[in-house]
Amino acid sequence: MKKASYRKEKEMEWNLQAESKYKKMLSKIPLFHRQITQEVVDKMAPQNAQERQSKFVEEEDIIKAFLCEVPQTFYSIMIRLMEDVGFDYKKYEKQ
């Protein structure tokens, strides 16, 4: 099994594969919304990791940040983008 790679930022390391998907997704978000999306997810993903008592931001933390903070109006676009970049979001959706 391949060992995961991480990037450290402000005492929290990011899984590099998850971060790569996140950056790819950000690049597909319309420019008008990109900066605010990045600010929110960059803040929420590490908080989600801390709630899991983890030192690492993983894919689930990024997905949960998107799912809890994106307005309903943009939900279907966000889901399409997650599918495009390979995020497995379905297990984190609220039922």
C-alpha positions in Angstrom: 0.0 0.0 0.0 1.3 3.4 -1.0 2.1 5.8 1.9 0.1 9.0 1.9 1.9 12.3 1.5 1.1 15.4 3.5 1.7 19.2 3.4 2.0 21.1 6.7 0.2 24.4 7.1 -0.4 26.2 10.4 0.1 23.1 12.5 -2.2 21.1 10.4 -0.9 18.8 7.6 -3.0 18.2 4.4 -3.1 14.9 2.6 -1.5 15.8 -0.7 -3.8 13.7 -2.8 -6.9 15.2 -1.2 -5.4 18.6 -1.5 -4.7 18.1 -5.2 -8.4 17.1 -5.8 -9.4 20.2 -3.8 -7.2 22.5 -5.9 -8.5 21.0 -9.1 -12.0 21.5 -7.9 -11.3 25.1 -6.9 -9.9 25.8 -10.4 -13.3 24.7 -11.9 -15.4 27.0 -9.6 -16.4 30.2 -11.3 -14.0 32.9 -10.6 -16.6 35.1 -8.8 -17.1 32.3 -6.1 -13.6 30.8 -6.0 -12.0 33.1 -3.4 -14.8 32.9 -0.9 -15.0 29.1 -1.4 -11.3 28.8 -0.8 -11.4 30.9 2.3 -14.3 28.9 3.8 -12.9 25.5 3.0 -9.4 26.4 4.1 -10.9 27.4 7.4 -13.4 24.6 7.8 -11.4 21.6 6.6 -8.8 21.9 9.4 -11.6 22.4 11.9 -13.2 19.2 10.7 -9.9 17.4 11.1 -9.6 18.7 14.6 -13.1 17.5 15.5 -12.0 14.0 14.4 -9.0 14.5 16.7 -6.7 14.2 13.7 -3.5 16.1 12.9 -4.2 15.7 9.2 -6.7 17.2 6.8 -8.1 14.4 4.7 -10.6 14.1 1.9 -13.5 13.7 4.2 -12.7 17.0 6.0 -12.6 18.9 2.7 -15.9 17.3 1.5 -17.6 18.0 4.7 -16.5 21.6 4.5 -18.0 21.9 1.1 -21.2 20.1 2.1 -22.0 22.2 5.1 -21.0 25.6 3.7 -22.3 25.7 0.1 -25.6 27.4 -0.4 -28.4 25.1 -1.7 -28.5 27.1 -4.9 -25.0 25.9 -5.9 -25.4 22.3 -4.5 -25.9 20.5 -7.8 -22.9 22.3 -9.3 -20.7 21.4 -6.3 -21.7 17.8 -6.6 -20.9 17.7 -10.3 -17.5 19.2 -9.6 -16.8 16.7 -6.8 -17.6 13.9 -9.2 -15.3 15.5 -11.8 -12.3 15.5 -9.5 -13.0 12.2 -7.9 -14.2 13.1 -4.4 -16.3 10.3 -2.9 -18.9 12.7 -1.4 -21.9 10.3 -1.1 -21.0 8.8 2.3 -20.8 12.3 3.8 -24.1 13.7 2.4 -26.8 14.4 5.0 -29.8 12.1 4.5 
